[in-house]
Amino acid sequence: MTMRIPSQITAGDQVTWTELPVANAFTGAVSAPTFSLRFSLRGPAAGGKLDIDGVPEGAGWRLTIPSDKTAAMNQATAAATWVWQAYGLRGAERYTVGSGRLVILPNLAAIDAPFDGRSNEERALDQVEQAIQARLDNDLVTEYTIGGRSLKMESLDALVALRRHYRRLVSRQQKRRAMRNGLGNPGQIGARFTG
């Protein structure tokens, strides 16, 4: 069942969306005013618990997470992932109508410490490229033994394969980010025919 809750928000922003009636295998349509709608969100932040009730709007609901609540959902410098479930409620009856994940991006205005906005994959790619450069610059020994203990470093071929892997991941992230920012899919070329 498709719910309209955003998949990503920024801590400190007020978030408002509307949910349309949804089909349910047990009850048919779950719609207002017959049903109320509740979202239960759980996450890693202190408290880690947020329940919000929809306000009936026609046959659907309007839901809002106030700014102070989203700010409390992520006070860290990295994105936080929360899990949500949506329920249609009618008296003592409860029906799950959706579930998913919500990524809470950090609030940059609230961060006073140094901030590294790169993704884990971008940081890993940088580390792999540094390891390749160090290997090329210093022609380092790839295996040695000292006092019965041995250490074997990754081969240059393995590092190049790892770099290729992380470049693909970072490229996908950059494409998704561009599309989210309204820049379209950089992998598609649009054409318009007039006539």
Secondary structure, DSSP 8 states (H G I E B T S, - for coil): ----S-SEEETT--EEEEE--EEETTTEEE-TTTSEEEEEEE-SSTT-EEEEE-EEETTEEEEEE-HHHHHHH--SSS-EEEEEEEEEEETTEEEEEEEEEEEEE--GGG--S------HHHHHHHHHHHHHHHHHHH---SEEEETTEEEE---HHHHHHHHHHHHHHHHHHHHHHHHHTT---TT--------
